Amino acid sequence: MANTLDSLPTGVPASISGFSTLAPDVLQRLLELGFDEGVRVEKLHAAPFGGDPLAVKVGSTTVALRRALASAILIA
């Protein structure tokens, strides 16, 4: 399975296992959006021509994330 959210195949569920180095305010915003360790995530869709942004289901909410930010979310 993939190690980061951006490389997770579409439609495959995973759990957040942590975060790579992020600015404290960015990490805080992700936590406010529901991205916390142990939460189930699934990549729903990637935009064409480079795939930015990604549509991600976190818990029961759908969020759009830039690929660079998704690459900082570690999954298991």
Backbone as a chain_set.jsonl record, in Angstrom:
{"seq": "MANTLDSLPTGVPASISGFSTLAPDVLQRLLELGFDEGVRVEKLHAAPFGGDPLAVKVGSTTVALRRALASAILIA", "coords": {"N": [[0.842, -1.187, 0.0], [0.313, 2.347, -0.368], [2.41, 4.997, 1.001], [1.87, 7.656, 1.506], [-0.839, 10.02, 1.415], [-1.241, 11.229, -1.101], [-0.27, 9.339, -2.913], [-1.941, 7.217, -2.646], [-4.064, 4.809, -4.101], [-7.02, 5.608, -5.981], [-10.147, 5.252, -4.394], [-9.375, 3.369, -2.512], [-9.447, 2.615, 0.837], [-7.719, 3.917, 3.74], [-5.815, 4.452, 6.768], [-4.903, 7.317, 8.651], [-1.627, 7.684, 9.672], [0.155, 9.51, 10.6], [2.069, 12.569, 10.222], [4.258, 14.217, 7.962], [6.904, 16.641, 8.177], [5.419, 19.673, 8.869], [4.346, 23.093, 8.814], [3.356, 24.549, 11.913], [0.856, 25.942, 11.872], [-0.346, 24.959, 9.551], [-0.569, 22.231, 10.107], [-2.321, 22.422, 12.284], [-4.619, 23.372, 10.976], [-5.226, 21.174, 9.315], [-5.866, 19.303, 11.302], [-8.15, 20.536, 12.333], [-9.838, 20.177, 10.182], [-10.343, 17.52, 10.378], [-8.375, 15.654, 9.861], [-6.73, 13.443, 11.484], [-4.629, 11.293, 13.454], [-5.276, 7.867, 12.95], [-7.754, 8.218, 11.767], [-9.979, 7.33, 9.168], [-9.321, 7.556, 5.71], [-9.873, 8.311, 2.227], [-9.01, 8.53, -1.138], [-10.913, 10.162, -3.446], [-11.012, 11.369, -5.968], [-8.919, 12.732, -8.512], [-7.847, 15.714, -10.02], [-7.672, 16.237, -13.577], [-4.698, 16.247, -15.717], [-2.219, 16.321, -14.104], [-3.344, 16.125, -11.643], [-4.153, 17.927, -9.515], [-6.303, 19.822, -7.662], [-6.824, 17.177, -5.141], [-9.677, 15.218, -4.368], [-10.696, 14.238, -1.283], [-11.961, 11.917, 1.015], [-12.486, 12.257, 4.342], [-13.171, 10.791, 7.266], [-16.516, 11.422, 7.405], [-16.595, 13.516, 5.683], [-15.954, 15.396, 2.706], [-13.044, 16.716, 1.3], [-11.057, 19.084, -0.462], [-7.731, 18.887, -1.405], [-4.461, 20.132, -2.036], [-2.009, 18.418, -3.958], [0.627, 18.526, -2.941], [0.248, 19.022, -0.215], [-1.218, 16.754, 0.499], [0.79, 14.911, 0.218], [2.157, 15.122, 2.55], [0.75, 13.791, 4.422], [0.797, 10.94, 6.161], [0.022, 7.497, 5.681], [-1.426, 4.302, 6.578]], "CA": [[0.0, 0.0, 0.0], [1.034, 3.619, -0.458], [2.859, 5.555, 2.266], [1.317, 8.997, 1.688], [-2.186, 10.155, 0.876], [-1.231, 11.56, -2.535], [0.036, 8.158, -3.715], [-2.966, 6.202, -2.401], [-4.933, 4.624, -5.266], [-8.389, 6.083, -5.84], [-11.132, 4.286, -3.919], [-8.813, 2.44, -1.525], [-9.411, 3.254, 2.156], [-6.512, 3.794, 4.552], [-5.878, 5.211, 8.016], [-3.814, 8.279, 8.836], [-0.677, 7.21, 10.674], [0.963, 10.634, 11.076], [2.315, 13.67, 9.297], [5.654, 14.614, 7.813], [7.128, 17.984, 8.706], [4.506, 20.72, 8.404], [4.289, 24.285, 9.656], [2.347, 24.344, 12.959], [-0.473, 26.441, 11.492], [-0.893, 24.059, 8.537], [-0.962, 21.031, 10.834], [-3.512, 22.763, 13.056], [-5.745, 23.455, 10.044], [-5.574, 19.803, 8.948], [-6.552, 18.708, 12.447], [-9.48, 21.14, 12.387], [-10.621, 19.59, 9.093], [-10.609, 16.125, 10.703], [-7.227, 14.797, 9.562], [-6.079, 13.103, 12.747], [-4.12, 9.928, 13.432], [-6.277, 6.824, 13.127], [-8.969, 8.508, 10.999], [-10.046, 6.669, 7.862], [-9.313, 8.461, 4.561], [-9.975, 7.668, 0.922], [-8.908, 9.467, -2.267], [-12.085, 9.983, -4.287], [-10.834, 11.868, -7.327], [-7.805, 13.647, -8.768], [-8.088, 16.545, -11.195], [-6.858, 15.818, -14.723], [-3.477, 17.003, -16.055], [-1.363, 16.532, -12.953], [-4.061, 15.688, -10.456], [-4.157, 18.882, -8.405], [-6.311, 19.206, -6.326], [-7.394, 15.861, -4.906], [-10.865, 15.146, -3.515], [-10.39, 13.235, -0.269], [-12.971, 11.708, 2.046], [-11.893, 12.081, 5.666], [-14.356, 10.534, 8.073], [-17.699, 11.518, 6.545], [-16.494, 14.801, 4.999], [-15.109, 15.447, 1.51], [-12.174, 17.888, 1.344], [-10.116, 19.228, -1.574], [-6.366, 19.155, -0.948], [-3.395, 20.159, -3.036], [-1.193, 17.202, -3.922], [1.789, 18.74, -2.065], [-0.201, 18.861, 1.167], [-1.564, 15.341, 0.654], [2.037, 14.145, 0.326], [2.645, 15.251, 3.927], [-0.116, 12.982, 5.282], [1.255, 9.55, 6.135], [-1.072, 6.546, 5.839], [-1.103, 2.89, 6.796]], "C": [[0.887, 1.251, 0.0], [1.424, 4.116, 0.936], [2.286, 6.935, 2.546], [-0.021, 9.092, 0.975], [-2.19, 10.453, -0.623], [-0.977, 10.344, -3.417], [-0.947, 7.007, -3.484], [-3.824, 6.041, -3.658], [-6.352, 5.119, -4.975], [-9.299, 4.942, -5.391], [-10.637, 3.291, -2.897], [-8.763, 3.14, -0.171], [-8.084, 2.995, 2.871], [-6.735, 4.584, 5.838], [-4.685, 6.148, 8.101], [-2.915, 7.768, 9.952], [0.208, 8.329, 11.213], [1.133, 11.664, 9.983], [3.814, 13.872, 9.165], [5.756, 16.059, 8.295], [6.206, 19.002, 8.045], [4.622, 21.924, 9.326], [3.173, 24.075, 10.685], [0.946, 24.822, 12.573], [-1.131, 25.549, 10.437], [-1.363, 22.762, 9.201], [-2.236, 21.283, 11.638], [-4.746, 22.815, 12.161], [-6.179, 22.065, 9.588], [-6.326, 19.104, 10.081], [-7.97, 19.246, 12.58], [-10.403, 20.567, 11.312], [-10.921, 18.106, 9.323], [-9.491, 15.161, 10.382], [-6.453, 14.555, 10.852], [-5.618, 11.654, 12.665], [-5.239, 8.937, 13.739], [-7.554, 7.035, 12.335], [-8.874, 7.852, 9.627], [-10.124, 7.722, 6.755], [-9.411, 7.643, 3.276], [-9.87, 8.751, -0.148], [-10.056, 9.167, -3.214], [-11.823, 10.334, -5.743], [-9.593, 12.755, -7.389], [-8.13, 14.431, -10.027], [-7.21, 16.064, -12.349], [-5.616, 16.7, -14.897], [-2.637, 17.332, -14.83], [-2.032, 16.227, -11.633], [-4.063, 16.637, -9.285], [-5.363, 19.792, -8.559], [-6.878, 17.781, -6.333], [-8.667, 16.027, -4.086], [-10.642, 13.966, -2.58], [-11.547, 13.148, 0.713], [-12.24, 11.43, 3.347], [-13.053, 11.959, 6.649], [-15.561, 10.524, 7.157], [-17.722, 12.806, 5.73], [-15.598, 14.681, 3.769], [-14.367, 16.784, 1.491], [-11.311, 17.893, 0.091], [-8.759, 19.624, -1.016], [-5.429, 19.265, -2.135], [-2.543, 18.913, -2.854], [0.005, 17.354, -2.976], [1.413, 18.562, -0.595], [-0.564, 17.405, 1.447], [-0.306, 14.48, 0.8], [2.639, 14.219, 1.724], [1.804, 14.444, 4.923], [0.273, 11.534, 5.105], [0.085, 8.618, 6.412], [-0.557, 5.14, 6.049], [-2.222, 2.028, 6.24]], "O": [[2.07, 1.188, 0.334], [0.833, 3.702, 1.933], [2.219, 7.35, 3.703], [-0.298, 8.335, 0.045], [-3.066, 9.97, -1.341], [-1.426, 10.318, -4.563], [-0.792, 5.936, -4.072], [-4.269, 7.039, -4.226], [-6.817, 5.048, -3.837], [-9.242, 3.831, -5.917], [-11.407, 2.441, -2.45], [-8.097, 4.167, -0.042], [-7.42, 1.986, 2.634], [-7.728, 5.298, 5.974], [-3.585, 5.804, 7.669], [-3.386, 7.456, 11.046], [0.938, 8.123, 12.182], [0.445, 11.642, 8.962], [4.556, 13.718, 10.135], [4.772, 16.624, 8.772], [6.212, 19.17, 6.826], [4.963, 21.776, 10.5], [2.145, 23.482, 10.358], [-0.043, 24.174, 12.913], [-2.353, 25.403, 10.433], [-2.441, 22.259, 8.886], [-3.13, 20.437, 11.662], [-5.813, 22.346, 12.558], [-7.377, 21.8, 9.484], [-7.305, 18.398, 9.841], [-8.892, 18.496, 12.903], [-11.615, 20.483, 11.514], [-11.666, 17.5, 8.554], [-9.635, 13.959, 10.606], [-5.623, 15.37, 11.253], [-6.165, 10.873, 11.885], [-6.036, 9.137, 14.655], [-8.367, 6.117, 12.236], [-7.809, 7.828, 9.009], [-10.904, 8.67, 6.852], [-9.081, 6.457, 3.242], [-10.557, 9.77, -0.076], [-10.168, 8.055, -3.728], [-12.344, 9.682, -6.648], [-9.264, 13.444, -6.424], [-8.635, 13.867, -10.998], [-6.12, 15.539, -12.12], [-5.511, 17.767, -14.292], [-2.374, 18.503, -14.554], [-1.36, 16.086, -10.611], [-3.982, 16.187, -8.143], [-5.428, 20.505, -9.56], [-7.334, 17.263, -7.353], [-8.728, 16.882, -3.203], [-10.427, 12.839, -3.025], [-12.053, 14.165, 1.187], [-11.465, 10.479, 3.441], [-13.82, 12.902, 6.84], [-15.633, 9.714, 6.232], [-18.75, 13.154, 5.15], [-14.605, 13.954, 3.786], [-14.972, 17.845, 1.644], [-10.879, 16.837, -0.373], [-8.648, 20.579, -0.247], [-5.596, 18.561, -3.13], [-2.375, 18.416, -1.74], [0.359, 16.403, -2.28], [2.191, 18.005, 0.18], [-0.251, 16.882, 2.517], [-0.345, 13.431, 1.443], [3.544, 13.448, 2.045], [2.103, 14.416, 6.116], [0.102, 10.963, 4.028], [-0.749, 8.902, 7.271], [0.593, 4.826, 5.74], [-2.154, 0.801, 6.318]]}, "num_chains": 1, "name": "protein.A"}
